[in-house]
Amino acid sequence: MAKVEIIGLARSSYTRVVRMVCEEKGIDYDHVDTSPHSPEVNAIHPFGKVPVMRHGDFTLCESKAIAAYLDRGFPGPALMPADAKQAALAEQWISLVNTAMDATLIRTYVFAYVFPKTADGKPNKPAIEAVAPAMQQQLGLLDQAVARTGHLVGDQFTLADINVLPILYWVRHFPEGGEAIAACAHLSAYYDRHAARPSFKSTIPPPLPPRPPKPS
């Protein structure tokens, strides 16, 4: 049988989502660490986004679709609840994470550090200060959600959890995000618990490169 190939930047939270699915399911796969808009990515994704997947002559883009294919098409523990209501709640959380929380926590907060677009290359402090209330509100929402069972949905580790954990990983790298997560007792315990999973540890991305100093 053809081997699954996951193509996408290792530092991308979305690439990590599908790699964690492979790890949780015990799927033998290869990872090609490449940037958005690379030839390998552009050949599969119409907008050049990562990750993409190749499985024999079958190709797929978009992390949600790839995760669903891997979960349904391979043996191993199911990553979506069998119960219709619980599955709908998992889909709800995946949508909330991908449409709202990623935009706030990664595209705005983390990117203000990693891709600041400032004249001196330093973190974009106005953007960080502006997004802080929304970041705290969203982390508080997650804190409430995981308080009862330590999972986003029921008492099962699902694709909803897999979608949020890589985001929390990057948010914790920076001071305001790390402090905000630490202040959420339930979310902090949730993160520590699931960060110990083999699927999480084996997909930790390489560290961010140091930013070169601006010429004086």
ZIPEMO-V721797 format. One record per pair of residues at least 24 apart in sequence whose C-alpha atoms are under 10 Angstrom apart, sorted by sequence separation. I is the first residue (numbers start at 1). GAP is how many residues later the second one is. D is the distance in Angstrom with one decimal. If there is no record, write none. Layout:
BEGIN
i: {I	I}
gap: {GAP	GAP}
d: {D	D}
END
This chain:
BEGIN
i: {3	4	5	6	7	8	9	10	11	12	30	108	3	4	5	6	7	8	9	10	109	165	166	2	3	4	5	6	7	8	9	29	105	109	165	169	2	3	4	5	6	7	8	9	64	104	105	108	164	6	7	8	104	7	8	105	106	139	161	165	166	8	64	104	105	161	165	7	64	104	105	169	8	19	162	7	8	18	101	105	161	7	17	18	64	101	104	105	166	14	15	16	18	63	165	169	170	14	15	135	150	151	169	7	13	14	15	101	147	149	150	157	162	166	12	13	14	15	100	101	139	143	147	148	152	162	166	12	142	147	150	151	166	9	10	136	140	143	144	146	147	150	151	8	9	10	97	135	136	139	140	143	144	145	146	149	150	8	9	96	135	139	142	143	144	145	146	147	7	8	27	136	137	140	141	143	144	146	147	150	151	6	7	8	18	19	27	132	136	139	140	142	143	146	150	6	7	8	18	21	22	25	97	132	135	136	139	140	142	143	146	6	7	17	18	21	25	135	140	141	143	5	6	7	15	16	17	18	20	21	24	27	129	136	140	143	5	6	14	15	18	19	22	26	27	128	132	136	139	142	4	5	6	14	17	18	21	22	25	26	27	93	128	4	5	13	14	17	18	21	25	26	3	4	5	25	26	2	3	4	18	22	24	25	93	2	3	18	23	24	25	1	2	4	5	6	7	22	24	25	1	2	4	24	2	21	21	110	21	94	93	6	93	110	113	92	102	106	109	110	113	90	91	98	102	105	106	109	110	89	90	97	101	105	110	89	90	94	96	97	106	110	88	89	94	95	98	102	105	106	109	4	87	93	94	97	98	101	102	105	86	87	91	93	94	97	109	110	86	90	91	92	93	94	95	96	109	90	91	94	86	90	93	94	97	87	89	90	93	81	87	105	80	81	87	81	81	80	81	79	80	81	78	79	80	81	78	79	80	77	78	79	80	77	78	79	79	79	14	14	71	13	122	121	68	121	122	67	121	122	13	120	121	12	114	120	64	67	114	119	120	67	114	115	120	114	64	63	24	21	21	24	20	18	21	17	20	21	17	19	20	17	18	17	18	16	17	20	16	17	14	17	13	14	16	17	13	14	16	17	13	15	16	13	14	13	14	12	13	11	12	13	13	13	12	11	24	26	23	24	25	23	24	23	24	20	22	23	20	21	20	21	23	19	20	23	19	20	17	20	16	17	19	20	16	19	20	18	16	17	16	15	16	16	15	11	13	10	11	12	10	11	10	11	9	10	11	11}
gap: {24	24	24	24	24	24	24	24	24	24	24	24	25	25	25	25	25	25	25	25	25	25	25	26	26	26	26	26	26	26	26	26	26	26	26	26	27	27	27	27	27	27	27	27	27	27	27	27	27	28	28	28	28	29	29	29	29	29	29	29	29	30	30	30	30	30	30	31	31	31	31	31	32	32	32	33	33	33	33	33	33	34	34	34	34	34	34	34	34	35	35	35	35	35	35	35	35	36	36	36	36	36	36	37	37	37	37	37	37	37	37	37	37	37	38	38	38	38	38	38	38	38	38	38	38	38	38	39	39	39	39	39	39	40	40	40	40	40	40	40	40	40	40	41	41	41	41	41	41	41	41	41	41	41	41	41	41	42	42	42	42	42	42	42	42	42	42	42	43	43	43	43	43	43	43	43	43	43	43	43	43	44	44	44	44	44	44	44	44	44	44	44	44	44	44	45	45	45	45	45	45	45	45	45	45	45	45	45	45	45	45	46	46	46	46	46	46	46	46	46	46	47	47	47	47	47	47	47	47	47	47	47	47	47	47	47	48	48	48	48	48	48	48	48	48	48	48	48	48	48	49	49	49	49	49	49	49	49	49	49	49	49	49	50	50	50	50	50	50	50	50	50	51	51	51	51	51	52	52	52	52	52	52	52	52	53	53	53	53	53	53	54	54	54	54	54	54	54	54	54	55	55	55	55	56	56	57	57	58	58	59	60	60	60	60	61	61	61	61	61	61	62	62	62	62	62	62	62	62	63	63	63	63	63	63	64	64	64	64	64	64	64	65	65	65	65	65	65	65	65	65	66	66	66	66	66	66	66	66	66	67	67	67	67	67	67	67	67	68	68	68	68	68	68	68	68	68	69	69	69	70	70	70	70	70	71	71	71	71	72	72	72	73	73	73	74	75	76	76	77	77	77	78	78	78	78	79	79	79	80	80	80	80	81	81	81	82	83	84	88	88	89	89	90	91	91	91	92	92	92	93	93	93	94	94	94	95	95	95	95	95	96	96	96	96	97	99	100	133	137	138	138	139	141	141	142	142	142	143	143	143	144	144	145	145	146	146	146	147	147	148	148	149	149	149	149	150	150	150	150	151	151	151	152	152	153	153	154	154	155	155	155	156	157	158	159	173	173	174	174	174	175	175	176	176	177	177	177	178	178	179	179	179	180	180	180	181	181	182	182	183	183	183	183	184	184	184	185	186	186	187	188	188	189	190	192	192	193	193	193	194	194	195	195	196	196	196	197}
d: {8.7	6.9	5.6	6.2	5.9	6.2	4.8	7.6	9.5	9.6	9.8	9.8	6.6	4.7	4.8	4.8	4.7	5.2	4.8	8.7	9.8	9.3	9.9	9.8	5.8	6.4	5.9	6.2	6.3	5.0	5.1	9.4	8.4	7.9	7.0	8.7	9.5	7.3	8.7	7.3	8.5	6.6	6.1	7.2	9.8	7.0	9.3	9.5	9.7	10.0	8.8	7.0	9.1	9.5	9.8	8.6	9.9	9.1	9.8	7.9	9.5	9.1	8.3	7.0	6.2	9.8	7.9	9.9	9.4	6.4	9.6	9.8	8.9	9.6	9.4	7.5	7.3	7.9	9.1	8.6	8.8	6.9	9.2	9.4	9.1	8.1	8.5	9.1	8.3	9.8	6.5	8.7	9.2	9.9	8.3	8.9	9.9	7.2	5.0	9.6	7.6	9.7	9.8	9.8	9.6	6.6	8.2	6.9	9.9	9.8	8.2	9.0	9.5	9.5	7.6	9.4	9.9	9.9	8.9	8.9	9.1	8.6	8.7	8.7	9.5	8.8	8.8	8.1	9.8	5.3	8.0	7.4	9.6	9.8	9.7	9.3	8.7	9.6	8.8	6.5	7.4	5.6	10.0	8.3	6.9	9.3	9.5	9.3	8.3	7.4	8.5	5.9	9.7	8.8	6.5	9.3	9.1	4.9	7.3	10.0	7.8	6.8	8.9	7.3	7.4	8.6	9.9	9.3	7.1	4.4	8.3	9.9	9.7	9.2	9.7	5.4	7.9	9.3	8.4	8.5	9.3	9.3	5.5	6.5	9.7	9.9	9.8	7.7	6.3	9.6	6.7	8.7	4.5	7.0	9.1	6.8	5.2	8.7	6.3	9.3	8.5	8.1	9.9	8.4	8.2	8.4	7.5	9.8	6.6	8.1	9.9	6.2	5.9	7.2	8.3	6.4	7.3	9.8	9.5	9.4	9.5	8.4	4.8	7.9	9.5	9.3	8.8	9.6	9.2	9.2	9.4	7.4	9.3	9.6	8.2	8.6	5.6	6.7	8.6	7.2	6.8	8.9	7.1	8.8	8.3	8.5	9.2	9.4	7.8	9.8	7.2	5.1	8.8	6.0	9.5	5.5	7.2	8.4	7.3	8.1	8.3	9.7	9.9	6.1	6.2	9.8	8.8	7.7	9.3	7.3	6.7	6.5	8.4	4.7	8.7	4.6	8.9	9.3	6.1	7.4	8.3	9.3	7.6	6.0	9.9	6.1	6.9	9.9	9.9	7.3	7.9	9.2	5.1	9.7	9.4	9.8	9.7	9.6	9.1	8.4	8.1	8.7	9.9	8.4	9.9	10.0	10.0	9.4	8.0	9.9	7.6	9.3	8.4	7.0	9.9	9.9	9.6	6.8	9.8	6.4	8.0	7.5	9.8	10.0	8.7	7.2	9.1	7.8	9.5	8.7	6.0	8.2	8.6	8.3	8.6	6.6	9.2	9.8	9.5	9.7	7.6	7.6	9.6	9.1	7.3	8.8	7.8	7.2	8.7	7.3	9.1	9.2	8.5	9.1	5.1	7.0	8.6	8.6	9.9	6.7	6.7	9.9	9.9	5.8	8.4	6.5	9.3	8.7	7.1	7.2	8.4	8.4	8.6	9.0	9.6	9.8	8.3	7.1	7.1	6.5	9.7	5.4	8.8	8.0	9.0	9.1	8.8	8.6	8.9	8.7	9.8	8.5	9.6	8.8	9.7	9.9	7.5	8.5	9.1	8.2	8.3	7.3	9.6	6.8	5.4	9.4	9.2	4.5	6.3	9.7	7.9	5.6	8.4	9.8	9.3	8.7	9.5	9.0	9.3	9.8	9.0	9.2	8.8	7.9	8.7	8.6	9.3	7.8	7.9	9.3	8.8	8.6	7.0	9.9	8.3	6.4	9.0	9.8	9.5	9.1	9.1	9.8	9.8	9.8	9.8	8.6	9.0	9.4	9.9	9.5	7.8	9.7	9.5	9.5	7.5	8.4	7.0	9.8	10.0	9.8	9.3	9.5	8.5	5.9	8.9	8.8	5.8	9.4	8.8	8.6	9.7	8.4	9.9	7.6	9.5	7.0	8.1	9.7	6.7	9.6	8.8	9.4	9.6	8.6	7.8	5.1	8.8	8.5	6.1	9.4	9.3	9.4	8.8	8.3	9.8	9.2	9.0	9.4	9.9	8.1	9.3	7.7	5.9	5.0	9.1	9.7	8.2	8.5	9.0	7.8	5.1	9.8	8.1	8.0	6.4	8.6	9.1	9.3	9.8	8.3	9.6	9.3	9.2	6.8	8.6	6.9	9.8	10.0	10.0	9.1	6.4	9.5	8.0	8.0	9.9	9.5	9.0	8.1	8.3	8.2	8.3	5.1	5.4	6.7	9.0	7.3	8.2	8.2}
END
